[in-house]
Every structure is written in C-alpha cells, then in structure tokens.
Amino acid sequence: MPSPHASFWPRFFLRWREALIAYLVTVVAGVLFLCMSNGGDLFLYTRYASTAREHGLSGLYKRETVEYPPLATAFIVAVDRASSMFPLSDCALTRLKTYQAPPLLREYKIAHRCTMLVIFLITVWLVRRLCAGCLPEDSKWERFQRLSLFLAASVLSGYVLLDRLDLALAALIAGSLALLTRGRPTLSLVVLAAAIAFKLAPIVLVPIWLLGCLPATGLQFRQMRLALGRLSLLASCVALFCLPMYFVAGIRSLEFWNYHRIRGIEYESSYAAILFALKPFGCPAALRAAFGSADVESPLAPAMLHAAPLLVVLSGAAVFLLCVLGVRGTPLKPKRETFGQAYPQVFTVATLLAMLCLVLFNKVFSPQYVVWLLPLIPLVPLQGKARTWFWGFALGFSGVTALIFPLWWKNVLGAEIPGELGCLSGPGLLGTALLLARTALLLAMIGTLWRWLLRTIGHKGNVHNHQERQAASGRFHALPRSTRWLRIVLKSVRDLS
C-alpha cells in the first residue's frame, strides 16, 4: 500500500507553482492599474462619450469625425454609461496621481481602466488555455515561462495597455484563435467578425481563418464552395455588428474608412524610419501635425504611401501560401475535423506572422499596436536558442516602443520649425536610431517565424516524398533542396485542381 505522503511533494510544488502564477498576475495587474498610465487617447474617448451622452449617437456622428469602427464606438459609449451608474467622485482611486484629472475625464478613465483590467485577466486565461492547447508537449515549467513572457511584455507596454482600446482587440483575436484551434469554426468566425468590426486590422487574418475552418481531408477544389460559404458568414456577421450604428447615424457611421484612407505616412512607421535615415544623405524629411499625430513630408513619401497597401496585401498572401503548404503532406488523425484543429501551431505562427507584417508595412504605427501581439508571442513553438532569440526580440520590440512613446517621444518628433505652424524637424540621431532599431527587431521576428514555417514545410515535404518512394520502391533517396521545393509546390497545385 503506498504511503499517504508519497504524493505530497508533487502536490505541494503544483500548488506552489499555481500560487506563484496567481501572485505574478496580481502584481502585474496592480502595477498596470495603479501606476502605468498615459491617457492621451482617453481625452478623445471622453469627448466622444460626453457628446453621445448629451446629443445621442446620431448627434455624436454629426458633431465628430469618429475614427473608430461602429463596435469600438459602441464600446466607448457603453463604458461611459457604466461610469454614470456608479458614484466615482468619492472613490479612493481619485486620490492617486494616476487618476487626478478633471471630473468627467476622471470618471471615464476609472471606468475604462477597470474594464480593461478585467479584459487583461481574461486575456491571461486565454494565453494559458492556448499554451496548453497549441503546445501540449510543453512541460509545466515551459508554460510558466511563456506566461511570464506575456506578463513581462505587458509591463513593458503598460503605458498604453489599459488606456487604449487595443487590449479588447487582442482578446478577441486570441479568443477567435482558441476557438479555431479547438475545432469550432463557426463561433471562431463570429468572434473574428467582432474583432474586424472593432478595428479593421484583423481583416488580414480572413484567408488564414477560412483555410483553418475547412475539413482536414486534404486540399481539394470542391472545398472552395465551403470556403465561400464561410466567407459569406463572416461578412454577414461584420455587417450585423455594424448595422445598429448604421441605422442610428447613417453613412456617417462609416466615416472611419475615409478617415484612415487619407492619412499619410505616420512618424512612427517603418517608412518614416527609412525616410529619416536617408535624411543625412540629401533626402529632405520633416513632420507636419495631422490626425492627432504627425505625418512625414518628403519627396519619397507619396511613393511609399502608394506602396504600403500593396505590400500589406502581398505579405498577407505570402503568409497564406506558407500556411497552405504547411497543412499538407502528412497523415491526419481521424478524430481531427478542421485544419485549424489539426495544425494549431501552423495557424498560431501564421496569425502572428500576418499581424507582424501588417505592423511592419502599414503606413501608420501607433504604440498600442504592440498590444495586438502580446497574447500571440508566447505561443510560438520555437525551441532552444531560436526561442531565446525570438523572446529577446519580442521584449526588445516592446521595450523600444515604450522608449519611443511615452518616454522619449519628443526626441522622435524633434523641434518646431520657426515660422511654420505645426511643422517639426523630425527625429535626430537618437530618435532615428530608436525607429530603426524597432524596425530591425520587427524584421528579426518576421524572419524567425518565416524560417520556422519554411522548415516545417520542408519537413512535411520530406515525409511526403519518403512515403511516396517507399510505396513505389521500398527505398528513399534524398532529393536536392530545389527539387524538393518544386515538388511541394506542384503537389499543392495538383491537390487544389
């Protein structure tokens, strides 16, 4: 008969680990909520909310050019309604320096940050579930490391984490990915539609999600009809989330599309880093205040502005192609139902890679874009030195972004140009170095994930060729690298036809 104390130490260490996780989450959440705040956009949210409170939603769209899609606008108004239900004037939080502001802004800020704190805790739970589902081979210590990475990156981005809307978007993307990899395609598409109606950025994930929702019975052309049906469902859900605001405010509820279409090259974007790096070599560049930020004025800026959407589309298509090649060539377990369920690691990496390419090639870069990536970074299935380097790149990316805003943002904007209202000289040596460093870290992260997908595809190609040759002759001969890649592409085309 086993001793009653035989399992004491495993249970003790399990409870100790769970207690440590809870302690870390509590400490990080407390630091973010009580100390780390830079509420630049909260002034805008408060203005929208107060206008909607006084004049209604139709009055909001008549008096303001709302830069957010309908679901995000509804979220702002709902937070304001919640703040009006609870008396916050005598709240103990108002004594903290973080929450010292005019009464209307203070009430909205407390309500907004409380809501985001709840969403942060939900996101922590989602990260833990995704780590367990997408990386079942990891030990509990490795899962603890991944959660610690998420918490560390959250602290580094903490000045925008609870003061912006983007944490809600990150939670929606993570929730949709969790549903996709657990074999619930319809519900996953509904959550993705909510993310798109909240902010447009997740639209780059649509092709990946449509592939992940297909039955994992091999890529066949007849599945195109099912994919079109899934696309119709997604578009219908996006329209359904936007229709209530459209009925209230009409075409003005879609003004956000034109607002973002006419924006220029924003001063924190990768294109701005290139333009200011070329400035010492005779290419003039300066900044002009616009759209609550600053746009780059340079002879090369129009060309980059036209190239940006094309690069976003091409990079998204390349990621989708890698995802297609990554889900073929190996036998599938009979119990699997969808590609997303059968290949969770491929779709996790493809999701993060698509979002990174969007951040790199988009004409606008705001510091809160880092929040989109936080739940996805710990899920990358790298091992050894590759994982260490990637985690270092990710933490460096979050840290440099925090240095650019809000710590050293004046060094990035530069000094005012005398005699020209709203014009700035742009970053000097330090500001340009920060922008280039962040672009380099982005490229390093993209290159690491790209390499992992290529190696995964190559491994699947080797397995597939090995099975074919064994069936034909009982022996296997290694193929040259170029021939192997050609066979992989030709086999994928043959499967689709």
Secondary structure as UniProt FT lines:
FT   TURN            4..7
FT   HELIX           8..34
FT   HELIX           40..63
FT   HELIX           70..85
FT   TURN            89..90
FT   HELIX           92..95
FT   HELIX           97..99
FT   HELIX           103..134
FT   TURN            136..137
FT   HELIX           140..156
FT   HELIX           158..161
FT   TURN            162..163
FT   HELIX           166..181
FT   TURN            182..183
FT   HELIX           185..198
FT   HELIX           201..205
FT   HELIX           206..212
FT   TURN            221..222
FT   HELIX           223..249
FT   HELIX           250..254
FT   HELIX           255..261
FT   TURN            267..268
FT   HELIX           270..277
FT   HELIX           279..281
FT   STRAND          286..290
FT   TURN            291..292
FT   STRAND          293..297
FT   TURN            299..300
FT   HELIX           301..326
FT   TURN            334..335
FT   HELIX           339..342
FT   HELIX           344..361
FT   TURN            367..368
FT   HELIX           369..373
FT   TURN            374..376
FT   HELIX           377..379
FT   HELIX           384..402
FT   HELIX           403..407
FT   HELIX           409..413
FT   TURN            418..419
FT   TURN            421..422
FT   STRAND          423..424
FT   HELIX           429..473
FT   HELIX           481..496
//
